[in-house]
Amino acid sequence: MSLARWWPFPLLVCLALGFAALDANAGLRAWWDLRASLRAAESERVALEQEVSRLRAEADALESDRFAIERAIRERLRLAHTGETVVRFSAADPSTPRFP
């Protein structure tokens, strides 16, 4: 058998692998997109776990600490004791300069 007769097969295999790698639906681009989505989902999962632990700590405090309960009620209902002055700070507008 002559090798000249078989040369198109490795070429076809290389072309098929190149096409598969560059295919938008199943190639390297799709794999990279899936990896990026996985990283984004992982970071969102970590953020949600942190929020859950913060909310659990807050719930535990509300169940056991009378001061925490009073503070939560006062903040939510915007109440104050007689003679108290409540000072509320709002977030600064980033478009306005801090110094004139």
Secondary structure as UniProt FT lines:
FT   HELIX           3..5
FT   TURN            6..7
FT   HELIX           8..22
FT   TURN            24..26
FT   HELIX           28..64
FT   HELIX           66..77
FT   TURN            82..83
FT   TURN            94..95
//
